[in-house]
Amino acid sequence: MLFLVAALLLLGVALGSVAHAPLPVTLVAAAVIGVWLVAFAVRERTARRRHQH
């Protein structure tokens, strides 16, 4: 339960800071996070395929 409260608090802080950031900064940050998520997904997929075979 404490983890959920902390996650919601961090989400609120992140959304609050994005609301005050200029649009180009927000778009760059979103692109960086998106690239990181895609890289993470590719790395996990390749690790699972190696582990299964």
Protein Blocks (a to p, Z undefined) as FASTA:
>chain_A
ZZmmmmmmmmmmmmmmmmmpcfklmmmmmmmmmmmmmmmmmmmmmmmmmmmZZ
